Amino acid sequence: MNQLNGKTVLITGGNGGMGAATARRLAAIGAHVAVHYRSKPEIAHALVTEIIQAGGKAKAFNAELSDVTQVRSLFAAVDSQMGGIDIVVHTAAMGIFKPHADITDNEFETVISNNIRAGFYVLQEAARRVRNGGRIITLSVAGTVSPVAMAGLNNGSRAAIDQMILSLSKELGSKNVTANVLALGLIDTEQLLRTVPEFLRTQVISQTPLARMGHPNEVAGTIAFLVGPDGGFITGQVIRLTGGLI
Ligand SMILES: NC(=O)c1ccc[n+]([C@@H]2O[C@H](COP(=O)([O-])OP(=O)(O)OC[C@H]3O[C@@H](n4cnc5c(N)ncnc54)[C@H](OP(=O)(O)O)[C@@H]3O)[C@@H](O)[C@H]2O)c1
């Protein structure tokens, strides 16, 4: 099924765990995929090669998203080189899990830069450039409504972007553009293992009815539904992918 034939999608953090899974899934249903990356160009280029060898269309683009000039250049390059932008999936962000009292000034600035500043610039360009009938999705965390210890700065920075995209859904409805948040529980990626301490993962899994982490392909599948024709009446929603965790 080529539900996304003729659609161009920009995936920020496209060489990350969930970004790459989403790139593969959307390319497999016909989308032309712009794989954004910041570092590790070899992963982004290998992913593009893999998609092309499987019969899809993809191209890699580099940008630091906390730099407004680079974000504007990225969107302009995707727009001109891929013939427009229909879908933006913003996965790029960072996680930090520390007691509030121990967070350094430098860590605070890094989270503000990578999560809030970058998210603001991406959503602003998405609002300007996504074509009529398009889709915008951001990845967030279930913890914005189900707080856990050591995650206040992380979750607060995501909540800021949640509010921006939910407001955008009101502004862009007249263009038939949908805008939604996917609020994630634990998803089994390398980033999770690197940033969330094991005791916290065990604690969250023990409170999760499905008693496991999610898989990046389950996130990619949900995104494929939301950006496809069947997702066209869903907008302004925070959709929770948590294995039942309230
Ligand atoms: N895994 C989970 O359980 C879970 C749960 C809730 C939410 N999330 C969120 O879901 C998203 C995807 O997670 P993931 O596991 O796929 O993460 P990941 O593998 O770490 O991928 C994140 C990507 O974002 C990029 N990035 C971050 N800040 C950037 C910036 N300022 N400019 C450009 N690129 C930037 C990273 O680039 P670099 O490689 O250069 O750093 C990386 O490619 C993240 O926002 C994560 O916080 C994850």
The ligand as an SDF file (V2000), in Angstrom:
LIG
                    3D

 48 52  0  0  0  0  0  0  0  0999 V2000
   12.9290    6.2090   24.4070 N   0  0  0  0  0  0  0  0  0  0  0  0
   11.9660    6.5710   25.2190 C   0  0  0  0  0  0  0  0  0  0  0  0
   11.5260    5.8280   26.1110 O   0  0  0  0  0  0  0  0  0  0  0  0
   11.3400    7.9160   25.0950 C   0  0  0  0  0  0  0  0  0  0  0  0
   10.2560    8.2040   25.9070 C   0  0  0  0  0  0  0  0  0  0  0  0
    9.6540    9.4290   25.7810 C   0  0  0  0  0  0  0  0  0  0  0  0
   10.1090   10.3300   24.8610 C   0  0  0  0  0  0  0  0  0  0  0  0
   11.1800   10.0430   24.0830 N   0  0  0  0  0  0  0  0  0  0  0  0
   11.6090   11.0360   23.1150 C   0  0  0  0  0  0  0  0  0  0  0  0
   11.4230   10.5530   21.8040 O   0  0  0  0  0  0  0  0  0  0  0  0
   12.3750   11.1890   20.9390 C   0  0  0  0  0  0  0  0  0  0  0  0
   13.1540   10.1660   20.1430 C   0  0  0  0  0  0  0  0  0  0  0  0
   13.8190    9.2970   21.0220 O   0  0  0  0  0  0  0  0  0  0  0  0
   15.0050    8.3770   20.5170 P   0  0  0  0  0  0  0  0  0  0  0  0
   15.1810    7.3260   21.5330 O   0  0  0  0  0  0  0  0  0  0  0  0
   14.7990    8.0300   19.1050 O   0  0  0  0  0  0  0  0  0  0  0  0
   16.2130    9.4160   20.6590 O   0  0  0  0  0  0  0  0  0  0  0  0
   17.6690    9.4360   19.9640 P   0  0  0  0  0  0  0  0  0  0  0  0
   17.9900    8.1130   19.3680 O   0  0  0  0  0  0  0  0  0  0  0  0
   18.5930   10.0410   20.9480 O   0  0  0  0  0  0  0  0  0  0  0  0
   17.4350   10.4580   18.7930 O   0  0  0  0  0  0  0  0  0  0  0  0
   17.2880   11.8250   19.0510 C   0  0  0  0  0  0  0  0  0  0  0  0
   17.8770   12.5750   17.8890 C   0  0  0  0  0  0  0  0  0  0  0  0
   17.6600   13.9680   18.0780 O   0  0  0  0  0  0  0  0  0  0  0  0
   18.8190   14.6480   17.7080 C   0  0  0  0  0  0  0  0  0  0  0  0
   18.8770   15.9580   18.3410 N   0  0  0  0  0  0  0  0  0  0  0  0
   18.6830   16.2510   19.6460 C   0  0  0  0  0  0  0  0  0  0  0  0
   18.8310   17.5860   19.8290 N   0  0  0  0  0  0  0  0  0  0  0  0
   19.1110   18.1210   18.6160 C   0  0  0  0  0  0  0  0  0  0  0  0
   19.3700   19.4350   18.1560 C   0  0  0  0  0  0  0  0  0  0  0  0
   19.3930   20.4860   18.9810 N   0  0  0  0  0  0  0  0  0  0  0  0
   19.6260   19.6200   16.8470 N   0  0  0  0  0  0  0  0  0  0  0  0
   19.6340   18.5720   15.9960 C   0  0  0  0  0  0  0  0  0  0  0  0
   19.4020   17.3050   16.3600 N   0  0  0  0  0  0  0  0  0  0  0  0
   19.1440   17.0880   17.6750 C   0  0  0  0  0  0  0  0  0  0  0  0
   19.9370   13.7320   18.1600 C   0  0  0  0  0  0  0  0  0  0  0  0
   21.1410   14.0870   17.5250 O   0  0  0  0  0  0  0  0  0  0  0  0
   22.5790   13.7120   18.1940 P   0  0  0  0  0  0  0  0  0  0  0  0
   22.7660   12.2340   17.9020 O   0  0  0  0  0  0  0  0  0  0  0  0
   23.5310   14.5930   17.4970 O   0  0  0  0  0  0  0  0  0  0  0  0
   22.4530   14.0140   19.6650 O   0  0  0  0  0  0  0  0  0  0  0  0
   19.3840   12.3760   17.7330 C   0  0  0  0  0  0  0  0  0  0  0  0
   19.6520   12.1380   16.3660 O   0  0  0  0  0  0  0  0  0  0  0  0
   13.2630   12.0330   21.8240 C   0  0  0  0  0  0  0  0  0  0  0  0
   12.7200   13.3240   21.8320 O   0  0  0  0  0  0  0  0  0  0  0  0
   13.0920   11.3480   23.1650 C   0  0  0  0  0  0  0  0  0  0  0  0
   13.4400   12.1900   24.2250 O   0  0  0  0  0  0  0  0  0  0  0  0
   11.8000    8.8580   24.1940 C   0  0  0  0  0  0  0  0  0  0  0  0
  1  2  1  0
  2  3  2  0
  2  4  1  0
  4  5  1  0
  4 48  2  0
  5  6  2  0
  6  7  1  0
  7  8  2  0
  8  9  1  0
  8 48  1  0
  9 10  1  0
  9 46  1  0
 10 11  1  0
 11 12  1  0
 11 44  1  0
 12 13  1  0
 13 14  1  0
 14 15  2  0
 14 16  1  0
 14 17  1  0
 17 18  1  0
 18 19  2  0
 18 20  1  0
 18 21  1  0
 21 22  1  0
 22 23  1  0
 23 24  1  0
 23 42  1  0
 24 25  1  0
 25 26  1  0
 25 36  1  0
 26 27  1  0
 26 35  1  0
 27 28  2  0
 28 29  1  0
 29 30  1  0
 29 35  2  0
 30 31  1  0
 30 32  2  0
 32 33  1  0
 33 34  2  0
 34 35  1  0
 36 37  1  0
 36 42  1  0
 37 38  1  0
 38 39  2  0
 38 40  1  0
 38 41  1  0
 42 43  1  0
 44 45  1  0
 44 46  1  0
 46 47  1  0
M  CHG  2   8   1  16  -1
M  END
$$$$
